[in-house]
Amino acid sequence: DVYVLEEGDEVIETLSTNGDGHLGGDDFDEELINHIADSFKKEQGIDLRSDAMALQRLREAAEKAKKELSSSQTTDINLPFITADSSGAKHLQMAITRSEFEKLIDPLVERCRQPVEQAMKDAGLSPSDIDEVVLVGGSTRVPKVQEFVKKIFGKEPHKGVNPDEVVSIGAAIQGGIISGDVQDVVLLDVTPLSLGIETEGGVMTKLVERNTTIPVTKDQVFSTAADNQTAVTVRVFEGERQMASDNRLLGQFNLEELPPAPRGVPQIKVVFDIDVNGILNVSAKDVATGKETSVKIEQSSGLSESEIEDMKKQAEAHADEDKKKKELAEAKNNGSRIVYDVEKLLKEHAEKIDESSKSAIEASVKKVNDALETEDVAAINSACESLQQATHAFTEQMYKASQEAGAAEGAAPEGGGAAASDEEDVIDAEFEKKD
């Protein structure tokens, strides 16, 4: 795991985090185990990995060899009576050099590069901005790892802490902060994954982005997707995918008894609040009526480090596919909204539109509806553009006719003015600006 921290006056803030949940010291051991087992099999024709007892002895010897190679250039592995065959007992004895070990683990060490670079990118920093690099965990004693860190950051890693103890000490300090026993230090954590809700078209609309410092409160106003909608379902997700269904559902709740209204009119304020303990509270409030519903999610993540990293990798692997899905959903949402607005316009101004313009607009509406049945984003956008052009032509004519009518009325003789004012339904309004 990689954490980018900023230390201030008694405040330590996590700027970003990243990692590879399937990479650690055990992987170094595994490379050494396979190397030894392959050499023994080549010499004796016996695979020690198929014998549970022999494999356990080999695993212990490999871990010991890894530790010894951190301080010496070579180590000997001596396992008498490791196995036996028809010819008698077999003994394992071989020497491993540090250069051989480093060659084995080089691909694993290189896998650390992407999480480091991503964490730096998320924090908006470059390697030269880092003042200290603190290594955590026993495997950071491996010279190859320290050399890798030095190459990336251009400086020797900090060696003033015990890498075996630093995690447990940090956990103890955080526990003391939460319980109130430690008051002279504040640790500010971040959200490991983005949090949001599902909106029209199945899109994941993020309210809290990944690596946001907690505690935090974020809100956004949404509306209904259909006329006379009296209830909405708020589905809360975490993850980095563009579509909600590809992320992890944390919980859901309903906001009911909304007053019937045209789509897009109601204002529903959704608030995400994460406290210092990582507990997520999500609420939805109808601005007009004040009616509110909420849900508390005790473990807003509840995932292991490896599961979090898997979700991040899934998002990266499916980035192009997800982008296309989101573009299609947004195009369909936009097309549906335009059709709704145009049909409403036709209904409200039916007496002002001639048959020719009406037929052209209706044909364009049909074209959009047909396109919405497909998965072709370009076709949907093209049909929407044609419909908007046809609608703009009508609205221009409507406003022009209105202006001409107003000009004709303004030029009418004074005697007709009283009659005109009686026929028109005109409401005068005064606007008062308040500070």
Backbone torsions as a table, in degrees:
resi	resn	phi	psi	omega
1	ASP	NA	148.7	179.2
2	VAL	-125.0	125.7	176.3
3	TYR	-121.6	132.2	173.7
4	VAL	-103.5	116.1	-175.2
5	LEU	-115.0	147.9	173.6
6	GLU	-120.5	123.6	-177.7
7	GLU	-104.3	125.4	177.3
8	GLY	-119.1	-151.0	178.3
9	ASP	-73.6	95.1	178.1
10	GLU	61.6	17.6	177.6
11	VAL	-127.0	128.8	176.0
12	ILE	-117.7	115.0	-175.5
13	GLU	-109.8	132.6	175.0
14	THR	-83.6	116.2	-179.5
15	LEU	-84.8	-35.1	179.3
16	SER	-164.3	163.5	177.0
17	THR	-146.8	147.7	177.6
18	ASN	-159.2	173.9	179.5
19	GLY	169.6	-179.6	177.0
20	ASP	-126.9	104.3	-175.6
21	GLY	-68.1	-9.2	-179.9
22	HIS	-111.3	27.3	-178.8
23	LEU	-136.3	128.8	-179.9
24	GLY	-172.5	-170.1	-178.1
25	GLY	-60.5	-33.2	179.0
26	ASP	-62.5	-29.9	178.3
27	ASP	-69.0	-35.2	174.7
28	PHE	-62.6	-44.2	178.4
29	ASP	-59.2	-42.4	-176.0
30	GLU	-63.8	-39.2	178.4
31	GLU	-62.7	-41.3	-179.7
32	LEU	-68.6	-41.0	178.2
33	ILE	-59.4	-47.9	-178.8
34	ASN	-64.5	-38.1	178.6
35	HIS	-63.1	-46.1	-179.4
36	ILE	-66.5	-44.8	-178.4
37	ALA	-64.3	-39.1	179.0
38	ASP	-65.9	-39.6	179.1
39	SER	-65.7	-42.3	179.9
40	PHE	-66.1	-40.2	179.4
41	LYS	-65.0	-36.7	179.5
42	LYS	-66.2	-35.1	-178.4
43	GLU	-83.9	-41.6	-171.8
44	GLN	-109.5	-12.7	-179.4
45	GLY	76.2	17.1	-178.8
46	ILE	-123.8	130.4	178.3
47	ASP	-93.6	108.6	-177.4
48	LEU	-65.6	-19.9	-177.8
49	ARG	-71.7	-14.1	179.1
50	SER	-88.8	-5.5	179.1
51	ASP	-111.5	112.0	-174.5
52	ALA	-58.5	-42.8	-178.9
53	MET	-66.4	-45.0	179.6
54	ALA	-64.7	-38.3	-179.4
55	LEU	-65.0	-38.0	179.6
56	GLN	-65.1	-43.6	177.7
57	ARG	-63.1	-39.6	179.5
58	LEU	-65.6	-38.9	179.7
59	ARG	-63.9	-43.6	178.9
60	GLU	-64.2	-39.9	179.9
61	ALA	-67.9	-37.6	-180.0
62	ALA	-66.5	-41.7	179.1
63	GLU	-63.9	-41.7	178.4
64	LYS	-63.5	-41.6	179.8
65	ALA	-64.2	-39.9	178.3
66	LYS	-58.5	-44.9	-179.0
67	LYS	-66.0	-41.1	-178.3
68	GLU	-67.5	-33.7	-178.9
69	LEU	-73.1	-9.7	176.0
70	SER	-77.0	-18.4	-178.4
71	SER	-122.9	-9.9	179.7
72	SER	-135.8	162.5	-175.8
73	GLN	-83.4	-18.0	-179.3
74	THR	-151.1	156.4	177.3
75	THR	-146.8	153.2	179.6
76	ASP	-107.8	139.0	174.5
77	ILE	-111.9	121.2	-176.3
78	ASN	-131.9	107.7	-178.9
79	LEU	-126.1	89.7	179.6
80	PRO	-70.6	149.8	178.1
81	PHE	52.5	43.3	-178.2
82	ILE	-68.6	-30.5	178.5
83	THR	-163.3	-175.9	-179.9
84	ALA	-154.8	156.1	173.0
85	ASP	-138.0	-164.1	-175.6
86	SER	-64.2	-22.1	-179.2
87	SER	-87.4	-9.6	178.0
88	GLY	128.3	-169.5	-177.0
89	ALA	-70.7	150.3	178.8
90	LYS	-119.7	141.7	179.8
91	HIS	-119.1	144.6	178.5
92	LEU	-110.4	121.5	177.4
93	GLN	-145.6	120.8	179.3
94	MET	-158.1	158.6	178.7
95	ALA	-107.3	140.3	178.1
96	ILE	-122.2	130.5	177.6
97	THR	-98.2	160.4	179.7
98	ARG	-63.0	-37.7	-179.9
99	SER	-63.2	-39.5	176.7
100	GLU	-63.0	-44.7	-179.8
101	PHE	-62.7	-43.3	-179.2
102	GLU	-65.5	-34.0	176.9
103	LYS	-66.4	-37.3	179.7
104	LEU	-66.1	-40.4	-173.3
105	ILE	-94.7	-0.5	-177.7
106	ASP	-53.9	-45.9	178.3
107	PRO	-61.5	-33.4	-179.9
108	LEU	-70.7	-42.5	178.6
109	VAL	-63.4	-39.5	-179.3
110	GLU	-65.0	-27.2	177.4
111	ARG	-65.0	-16.2	177.8
112	CYS	-73.2	-19.5	-173.9
113	ARG	-62.3	-47.1	-176.1
114	GLN	-61.9	-47.2	177.6
115	PRO	-61.1	-37.5	179.1
116	VAL	-63.9	-48.5	-178.3
117	GLU	-65.1	-37.7	-179.9
118	GLN	-68.6	-41.1	178.0
119	ALA	-62.3	-40.9	178.0
120	MET	-64.5	-41.4	179.9
121	LYS	-64.5	-44.3	179.7
122	ASP	-62.7	-32.8	-179.9
123	ALA	-83.5	-8.9	-179.2
124	GLY	71.4	32.6	-177.2
125	LEU	-124.9	164.6	173.2
126	SER	-116.0	163.0	-179.2
127	PRO	-54.0	-33.0	-178.9
128	SER	-69.7	-16.8	179.4
129	ASP	-80.5	-12.9	-176.2
130	ILE	-84.1	127.3	-179.0
131	ASP	-85.8	-41.3	-178.4
132	GLU	-138.1	142.3	173.6
133	VAL	-116.0	111.5	-178.8
134	VAL	-99.8	123.4	-178.9
135	LEU	-92.7	134.0	-175.3
136	VAL	-125.5	133.5	178.8
137	GLY	103.3	146.2	-175.2
138	GLY	-58.5	-34.8	-176.6
139	SER	-69.8	-13.3	177.0
140	THR	-73.8	-5.5	173.6
141	ARG	-76.1	-15.6	180.0
142	VAL	-63.8	123.4	-177.4
143	PRO	-54.5	-34.5	179.6
144	LYS	-61.6	-39.0	178.9
145	VAL	-67.6	-43.7	179.8
146	GLN	-64.8	-37.6	177.1
147	GLU	-64.5	-40.5	178.8
148	PHE	-61.3	-45.5	179.4
149	VAL	-62.0	-43.1	-179.2
150	LYS	-62.5	-38.8	-179.9
151	LYS	-66.2	-39.0	-177.8
152	ILE	-71.9	-46.8	-172.2
153	PHE	-97.8	-9.0	177.2
154	GLY	71.2	21.5	178.9
155	LYS	-152.3	156.5	177.3
156	GLU	-68.7	138.8	176.6
157	PRO	-66.8	151.4	179.4
158	HIS	-69.6	133.1	-177.0
159	LYS	-122.3	24.9	-176.6
160	GLY	-88.2	2.7	178.9
161	VAL	-126.0	156.2	176.3
162	ASN	-82.2	113.3	-175.7
163	PRO	-62.9	-20.6	178.7
164	ASP	-79.8	-22.7	-173.4
165	GLU	-106.7	-18.2	-168.2
166	VAL	-63.3	-35.3	-179.9
167	VAL	-66.2	-46.4	-179.2
168	SER	-66.7	-34.9	177.1
169	ILE	-65.6	-43.8	178.3
170	GLY	-61.6	-40.7	178.6
171	ALA	-64.3	-38.7	178.8
172	ALA	-65.6	-40.2	178.7
173	ILE	-64.6	-44.3	179.5
174	GLN	-62.8	-40.2	176.9
175	GLY	-62.1	-38.9	177.8
176	GLY	-66.7	-35.9	178.1
177	ILE	-65.8	-45.4	-178.6
178	ILE	-64.7	-39.0	-178.4
179	SER	-79.4	-14.2	179.6
180	GLY	94.7	-1.3	-179.9
181	ASP	-73.6	-28.2	177.4
182	VAL	-111.4	121.5	-174.4
183	GLN	-124.5	-5.3	-177.2
184	ASP	-97.6	4.5	178.6
185	VAL	-137.2	139.7	175.9
186	VAL	-124.0	125.5	176.8
187	LEU	-106.8	121.1	-179.9
188	LEU	-104.7	116.1	-177.8
189	ASP	-92.3	176.0	178.2
190	VAL	-127.9	163.5	175.7
191	THR	-79.1	127.9	-177.4
192	PRO	-73.8	-24.8	-179.4
193	LEU	-135.5	157.1	177.8
194	SER	-71.1	151.5	179.4
195	LEU	-125.4	139.0	-179.5
196	GLY	-167.0	-169.9	179.8
197	ILE	-126.4	162.6	177.3
198	GLU	-85.0	128.9	177.1
199	THR	-117.7	-179.3	-172.7
200	GLU	-50.4	134.6	-178.9
201	GLY	87.3	4.9	179.6
202	GLY	78.0	16.5	-177.9
203	VAL	-77.9	141.9	175.0
204	MET	-86.9	108.4	177.7
205	THR	-98.0	111.7	-173.8
206	LYS	-83.1	131.9	173.1
207	LEU	-103.1	-35.3	177.8
208	VAL	-120.6	114.3	-178.2
209	GLU	-77.0	155.6	175.4
210	ARG	-56.1	145.3	179.1
211	ASN	67.9	25.1	173.1
212	THR	-81.9	132.1	-179.4
213	THR	-67.7	134.0	177.0
214	ILE	-109.2	150.6	6.9
215	PRO	-71.8	153.1	-178.3
216	VAL	-153.6	149.5	174.2
217	THR	-130.3	127.4	178.3
218	LYS	-130.0	143.8	177.5
219	ASP	-141.4	157.5	178.7
220	GLN	-154.7	145.9	-178.7
221	VAL	-98.4	130.3	178.4
222	PHE	-120.7	175.1	178.2
223	SER	-141.1	-176.0	-177.8
224	THR	-84.8	159.9	-177.9
225	ALA	-106.1	-3.5	-178.2
226	ALA	-143.8	156.9	176.5
227	ASP	-66.0	145.1	174.3
228	ASN	56.7	32.1	178.9
229	GLN	-77.4	119.9	-175.1
230	THR	-102.6	1.5	178.8
231	ALA	-154.2	149.1	174.3
232	VAL	-131.4	146.9	176.5
233	THR	-106.4	123.6	178.7
234	VAL	-100.6	114.3	179.4
235	ARG	-109.7	121.3	-173.6
236	VAL	-99.1	128.5	-178.0
237	PHE	-127.5	158.5	169.3
238	GLU	-129.8	143.4	-179.8
239	GLY	146.1	178.6	-175.3
240	GLU	-113.7	1.7	-178.8
241	ARG	-77.0	155.1	-176.7
242	GLN	-75.2	-29.3	-179.0
243	MET	-103.1	136.8	-174.1
244	ALA	-59.1	-40.2	-175.6
245	SER	-63.9	-19.1	179.6
246	ASP	-87.5	-4.1	179.5
247	ASN	-104.2	-178.3	-176.5
248	ARG	-94.9	122.6	179.0
249	LEU	-76.6	122.8	179.7
250	LEU	-94.2	-31.6	-178.2
251	GLY	172.3	169.5	177.8
252	GLN	-153.4	157.5	177.0
253	PHE	-155.8	163.9	-178.2
254	ASN	-110.2	139.9	169.2
255	LEU	-108.2	111.4	-171.1
256	GLU	-113.4	176.6	178.3
257	GLU	60.5	39.4	173.4
258	LEU	-77.4	141.2	177.4
259	PRO	-66.5	135.5	179.9
260	PRO	-57.9	135.5	-179.0
261	ALA	-159.5	159.9	176.2
262	PRO	-60.6	153.6	179.1
263	ARG	-58.6	143.7	178.4
264	GLY	85.0	-11.1	-178.1
265	VAL	-84.1	-49.8	-179.7
266	PRO	-58.7	145.1	176.5
267	GLN	-114.5	115.7	-178.3
268	ILE	-115.9	114.2	-177.8
269	LYS	-91.2	117.9	178.7
270	VAL	-103.4	128.9	-177.5
271	VAL	-121.4	129.5	172.3
272	PHE	-106.8	123.8	179.2
273	ASP	-128.1	119.3	178.6
274	ILE	-114.8	123.4	-178.9
275	ASP	-88.1	-178.5	-174.6
276	VAL	-65.1	-21.1	178.6
277	ASN	-89.2	2.7	179.4
278	GLY	82.2	9.9	178.6
279	ILE	-80.7	127.5	-176.3
280	LEU	-100.1	126.5	172.5
281	ASN	-113.6	125.3	178.9
282	VAL	-117.9	129.1	179.2
283	SER	-130.4	152.3	175.6
284	ALA	-130.8	128.3	-175.7
285	LYS	-130.6	129.5	174.2
286	ASP	-78.0	115.3	-174.4
287	VAL	-60.5	-36.6	-175.7
288	ALA	-69.9	-46.3	-174.4
289	THR	-97.9	-18.7	-177.2
290	GLY	81.1	1.5	179.8
291	LYS	-69.0	136.5	-172.9
292	GLU	-140.8	143.8	175.0
293	THR	-136.6	148.7	-178.1
294	SER	-146.2	167.8	176.6
295	VAL	-142.2	143.6	176.7
296	LYS	-108.9	129.7	179.2
297	ILE	-115.7	106.8	-173.3
298	GLU	-62.4	-44.2	179.3
299	GLN	-114.1	92.3	-176.8
300	SER	-63.3	-21.4	173.1
301	SER	-112.2	-66.4	179.5
302	GLY	65.3	16.9	-178.8
303	LEU	-110.3	152.2	174.4
304	SER	-75.6	166.2	179.3
305	GLU	-58.0	-40.4	-178.3
306	SER	-66.6	-37.2	178.6
307	GLU	-67.9	-38.5	177.2
308	ILE	-62.8	-45.2	179.7
309	GLU	-65.7	-36.1	177.1
310	ASP	-60.8	-41.8	-179.8
311	MET	-65.6	-38.3	177.8
312	LYS	-65.2	-42.6	-179.7
313	LYS	-66.8	-37.5	176.8
314	GLN	-60.5	-41.3	179.5
315	ALA	-63.6	-40.6	179.3
316	GLU	-68.0	-42.6	-177.3
317	ALA	-66.2	-32.7	-176.8
318	HIS	-106.1	19.7	-174.7
319	ALA	-57.2	-48.1	-178.0
320	ASP	-66.8	-42.8	179.8
321	GLU	-63.6	-43.2	179.9
322	ASP	-66.0	-37.8	179.0
323	LYS	-60.8	-41.8	179.3
324	LYS	-66.3	-40.3	178.0
325	LYS	-61.9	-43.3	-179.3
326	LYS	-67.0	-41.1	178.5
327	GLU	-61.0	-40.1	178.6
328	LEU	-65.6	-45.2	-179.9
329	ALA	-62.4	-42.5	-179.8
330	GLU	-67.9	-37.8	177.6
331	ALA	-64.1	-41.9	178.6
332	LYS	-67.4	-40.4	177.3
333	ASN	-61.2	-44.0	-179.9
334	ASN	-64.6	-43.2	179.2
335	GLY	-62.8	-43.2	179.0
336	SER	-63.3	-40.3	179.2
337	ARG	-66.0	-42.8	-179.4
338	ILE	-64.0	-44.5	178.6
339	VAL	-60.3	-43.1	179.3
340	TYR	-60.5	-47.2	-178.3
341	ASP	-64.3	-40.6	-178.6
342	VAL	-68.7	-44.3	179.1
343	GLU	-62.8	-35.7	176.5
344	LYS	-66.2	-40.4	178.8
345	LEU	-63.6	-43.9	178.8
346	LEU	-62.0	-39.4	-178.7
347	LYS	-68.7	-40.0	-176.8
348	GLU	-76.6	-25.8	-176.6
349	HIS	-123.9	36.1	-177.4
350	ALA	-58.5	-35.6	-176.5
351	GLU	-75.3	-12.8	-176.1
352	LYS	-99.6	-4.5	-175.6
353	ILE	-108.6	135.4	178.2
354	ASP	-81.1	162.5	-175.6
355	GLU	-60.9	-36.2	-178.2
356	SER	-64.4	-48.0	179.4
357	SER	-66.2	-39.9	-179.6
358	LYS	-61.8	-42.9	-179.6
359	SER	-64.7	-39.6	-179.6
360	ALA	-65.1	-42.2	-179.6
361	ILE	-68.6	-42.7	179.7
362	GLU	-62.5	-37.1	177.5
363	ALA	-65.6	-38.8	178.2
364	SER	-68.1	-36.8	176.8
365	VAL	-62.2	-43.7	179.1
366	LYS	-62.6	-38.6	179.6
367	LYS	-62.9	-40.5	178.5
368	VAL	-66.8	-46.0	179.7
369	ASN	-60.0	-39.0	177.1
370	ASP	-65.2	-40.8	-179.9
371	ALA	-66.3	-33.7	-179.8
372	LEU	-66.0	-18.2	178.1
373	GLU	-81.5	-8.9	-178.7
374	THR	-101.8	-178.6	176.5
375	GLU	-111.2	18.6	-175.4
376	ASP	-94.2	102.9	-178.2
377	VAL	-62.4	-43.1	-178.3
378	ALA	-61.8	-41.8	179.9
379	ALA	-65.3	-39.6	178.7
380	ILE	-64.4	-46.6	-178.8
381	ASN	-65.2	-38.0	178.9
382	SER	-65.7	-43.8	179.2
383	ALA	-64.4	-39.3	178.4
384	CYS	-64.2	-40.1	179.8
385	GLU	-65.0	-41.2	178.2
386	SER	-63.2	-41.7	179.2
387	LEU	-64.5	-41.4	179.3
388	GLN	-64.6	-38.1	178.2
389	GLN	-64.8	-43.3	178.7
390	ALA	-64.0	-38.8	-180.0
391	THR	-69.9	-39.1	178.9
392	HIS	-62.0	-38.4	178.6
393	ALA	-61.9	-40.8	179.7
394	PHE	-67.8	-45.5	-177.9
395	THR	-65.4	-34.8	176.2
396	GLU	-63.0	-44.2	177.9
397	GLN	-63.0	-39.9	-177.8
398	MET	-64.4	-45.0	179.8
399	TYR	-69.5	-36.2	178.6
400	LYS	-64.2	-43.5	178.5
401	ALA	-63.6	-38.3	179.7
402	SER	-65.2	-41.7	179.0
403	GLN	-66.4	-41.1	178.8
404	GLU	-63.7	-39.9	178.9
405	ALA	-65.0	-40.1	178.9
406	GLY	-65.6	-39.6	179.0
407	ALA	-65.6	-39.8	179.1
408	ALA	-64.8	-40.4	179.4
409	GLU	-67.4	-36.6	179.6
410	GLY	-66.6	-27.3	-179.9
411	ALA	-89.2	0.1	-177.3
412	ALA	-69.6	151.2	178.6
413	PRO	-62.1	156.6	-176.2
414	GLU	-59.8	-31.9	-178.4
415	GLY	-64.1	-28.2	-178.2
416	GLY	-88.2	-6.1	-175.9
417	GLY	-65.6	-40.9	-177.9
418	ALA	-65.0	-39.3	-180.0
419	ALA	-66.2	-40.4	-179.7
420	ALA	-64.1	-41.3	-178.2
421	SER	-67.1	-26.8	177.8
422	ASP	-71.9	-33.1	-175.7
423	GLU	-81.0	-28.7	-175.4
424	GLU	-83.2	143.1	176.2
425	ASP	-98.9	84.5	-175.0
426	VAL	-108.8	131.4	178.9
427	ILE	-118.5	120.0	176.4
428	ASP	-84.5	140.2	179.7
429	ALA	-132.7	142.5	175.5
430	GLU	-108.4	135.6	-179.3
431	PHE	-111.0	128.8	179.0
432	GLU	-112.7	123.8	179.0
433	LYS	-87.1	124.3	179.8
434	LYS	-112.5	136.3	178.5
435	ASP	-74.3	NA	NA
